[in-house]
């Protein structure tokens, strides 16, 4: 999670999409409100094809990926981390014991990699496809068939309303039903029906919601459209008739290695059959008659999202505010805790080597949401809040961002639980403890919930210790606070921290 700064006019940004079939990089800049593409790079890595039955990534697939990322890294050299966003999708979500590979991938790129949830992937796809479309055909169904997952989104203009990510992709489906390369009518029917079954849980909701226009994104759908165009079966739209003709053409071809249709890229051919079966299943499940296609997808959504963060419109802040409203958080109390914790951060950020802007952002979010668990019960509400944040869908958040926020909420009261941070990446385990100590202090000092309370304190922070100083006689006038500090010192001592106060 890189530190952000305000964007300047014409500033260059880059988005890298580590998909299950292909890796994409888009370099762009905003010019007069328009997105100007500076460079594109793409490589068919087929990461999903390297996962074994235990979801471990083969050395061969790792080698392909790292070679690609080394090339991408050369192009990104010189771009500050705040102007680059790299996300991993389905295969990196599913991969087990991939820490060493992720570390090697980050070294090759020179930038951090965020693993995003399927719902966040769907949001970014919708943003990339619909950005700038205005009010024409305002209700939109967007479908993106990737290598390992399919995203389906219904939105009104630029706002997604329904979002799902389903474990269907061109690489995975090809491996499962056409691994030996043979294409028969029976096999294709089975693969198409399997896709329909996977989509069954959303059929009713999506049909009832309805849409004005269906739009397909990504290489699978665009590849199918180009084949239809090349055969003269359609001009602009993917129609059901053209889709069925393409299915028959594929069955007549008989084997994946014989696929060589005009308009279909060579690197797309080995996984075309699985992708077409998924597309047919989507048409069947949602009773789609025709579909437009878009050349924009996840990477464009990443660019728009990144420009928003740099320009002080961070969708993550909007998601935090929405969650606080949804769970009935006390906004006045949260604001008071936030002001105090930021005052505390200002005093120890340098000595504790905490990145000021990033730490302030995390603490601000945690202060806003630290009491959302009260919607379930007062007892253990810090644990309830952690569960909500760790398992919910927060727009704009990577999995790491979400778990950092959940850890802070868990740690804001009660025992200083080691379990809350020990599953975080190693580089975050010490900083998150320091941030949690500050949040705990702010919550403790505001226990009375008295409006406008003045808290005259000074802090001195060493590696695993914190000294709190108050004016002479202040603690004597606030005996509950003094008792709470004594208990807090015991809680922290059990986790190897020292808290002193006077």
Secondary structure, DSSP 4 states (H G I P E B T S, - for coil): -PPP-PPPTT-EEEEEEE-SS-EEEEEEEEETTEEEEEEEEEE---GGGGB-TT-PBPHHHHHHHHHHHHHHHHHHTT--GGGEEEEE-HHHHH-SS-HHHHHHHHHHHTS--EE--HHHHHHHHHHHHHTT-TTTT-EEEEEEE-SS-EEEEEEETTEEEEEEEES--HHHHHHHH-TTSB--HHHHHHHHHHHHHHTHHHHHHHHHH--SEEEEEHHHHHHHHHHHHHTTS-SSSEEHHHHHHHHHHHHHH-BGGG---TT--HHHHTTHHHHHHHHHHHHHHHT--EEEE-S--HHHHHHHHHHHHHTT--HHHHHHHHHHHHTT--HHHHHHHHHHHHHHHHHHTTTTT--HHHHHHHHHHHHHHTTGGGGT-STTHHHHHHHHHHHS--TT--HHHHHHHHHHHHTTSSS--GGGTTTS-HHHHHHHHHHHHHHHHHHHHTTT--TT----EEEEEETTEEEEEE-TTTGGG-HHHHHHHHHHHHHHHTTT-EEEE-
